[in-house]
Amino acid sequence: MSPKVKGKNPSEPRMRAAASLADELRARSDEEIAHLFSVRSDLTAPVPNDFSSLAARATSTPSLVRCLDTLNLFQYQVLEAICALEEPLTIERLTECTDPAATQELDALWMRALIYFDRGEIRMARALRELIGATPAGLGPVSLGKPKIAAIAKAPPGALQILQALTWGSPKGAIGDRRKTGKQIEWLLEQGLLTQVDSEHVALPREVGLHLRGGRVHRELSITPPKLDGERSKSDSIKDASLASISSILRWIAELLDFWSEETPRALKTGGLGIRDLKKSAEHLGVDEELAAFIAELAFLAGLIAIEGDDRILPSTQFDIWQSQSPESRWREIASLWLATSRVSGLVRRVESKGITPLGSELDRIWAARMRRLILSVFESNPEITLDQAMVQSWIDWLAPTRKSAPLHREFTAWTIEEAEWLGITGRGALSPFGARFLQELDSLQIDSSLPPPIDHILVQADNTAIAPGPLTIDLSRRLSNFADIESRGNATVYRFTESSIRRGLDHGHTGDEIKAFLHEVSRTPIPQPLEYLIADIARR
């Protein structure tokens, strides 16, 4: 159901007299104009001087393109039908050629000033007709003469097949071998059932096409979005998967910036993070390069990274403040920034995107934030259902039909689904309870109460490893990473002490005795002698 302006009778604006869109806009109430500005915010930048200027801007190609992007498939089909049918067009004629449900969508189109009414008749600006194209819904051009529709019943053999081939496909066809089809085409041209485009092509007139389609503009109308039949997931499994992702993404951001404070990368001369530094960061985190690029982008969006004058990429002062906040506050901030950003980190992974790097300036796409919200709305509308890319894409193609052939359309859907899973907005392919509360903008997401509290100890093992049986405190995690490498992650994180990791700690100003004292302090298990000997031996060198 399309929205209605509060307190207004839908039939009232339809009966107004309006010689043009500018006249119709002048007759709108303040509330109706305010609603127009809310659904087409670009019309207010800058504020138009008068209604003629407003009408001109509303029918400009850039503004119309942006507005068409907000229509769902059925609304666009109704618009195509209005464009295809001859004026004066009544609502009754429109519903005959489409569906009674089209009446409800007229309000949405009128509110956007895509159509207007003149004493009950539907009008459309010429600029919009030109933008939709000369063959709306695959119907051909309007005939300059009067086609002899009745003659179709007496068509010679082969002529009807030619008409049927052009009915639901392209209305334009090549003449081909004249020895086989010449007589039939000549007859169709004489009857006005075809029009000559050029010496090699003919077209099916719009009036003839509508007749052959049984008076219907579209073969099928998509009044509602497709039904999704995904598997239902248990709420506990969704919640657990989401919590694991939330905990991981927060830990990865912290680990990446701690790593960069020690192994500082430098920005490329062209801007962004180099592929070598990206690979090194991915190896340190134990993730693939696509995920490492996404983590770096999140830190960049949150202002946790500063690119110094000498091109060094270092944690900013904001990082320490961010670290001191609760997990829920940290997660809400990065999730909100991701949802609203125009940056598309998935571009980094494309083979065709040579030269596009994380933290670079080439990642912005103006449509990204709107499409990201649309994709998440599919999960909101189908709670507790595991959705794959094909299912989500079918809904997106209905919600945003004008973007179906746009660059990156399907790739962006796949990237967004994957990134939502990495963030924990979804879990096991379904919207998580934390993601649902986040999208509803509730005050409490209940993340802090669901995550286990951080621990302040480790368990050093005899094989020169240490087990963290849960998330470590910020200080412990940061100090431990100075001289131990993460070997594996999961419910428990395994750190390994090696010659190179201990050497790294010594290079950062720690002495061998300080390292051993730290391990004795934080380990609930005894420090094995081989590890003490390894630390002492490396410290003596």
Buried (B, 14 or more C-beta within 10 A) or exposed (E): EBEBBEEBEBEEBBEBEBEBBBBBBBBBEEEBBEBBEEBBEEBEEEEBEEBBBBBBBBBBEEBBEBBBBBBBBBBBBBBBBBBBBEEEBEBEBBBBBBBEBBBBBBBBBBBBBBBBBBEBBBBBBEBBBEBBEBBBBBBBBEBEEEBEBEBBEEBEEEBBEBBEEBBBEEBBBEBEEEEEBEBBBEBBEEBBBBBEBEEEEBBBBBBBBBBBBEEBBBEEBBBEBEEBEBEEBEBEEBBBBBBBBBBBBBBBBBBBBBBBBEEBBBBBEEEBBBBEBBEBBBEBBBBEBBBBBBBBBBBBBBBBBBBEEEEEBBBBEBBEEBBEEEBBEBBBBBBBBBBEBEBBBBBBBEEEBEEBBBBBEBBEBEBBBBBBBBBBBBBEEBBBBBBEBEBBBBBBBBBBBBBEEEEBBBBBBBBBBBBBBBBBBBBBBBBBBBBBBBBEEEEEBEBEEBBEEBBEBBBBBEEBBBBBBBBBBBEBBBBBBBBBBBEEBEEEBBBBBBEEBBBBBBEEEBEBEBBBEBBEEBBEEEBBEEBBEBBEEBBEE
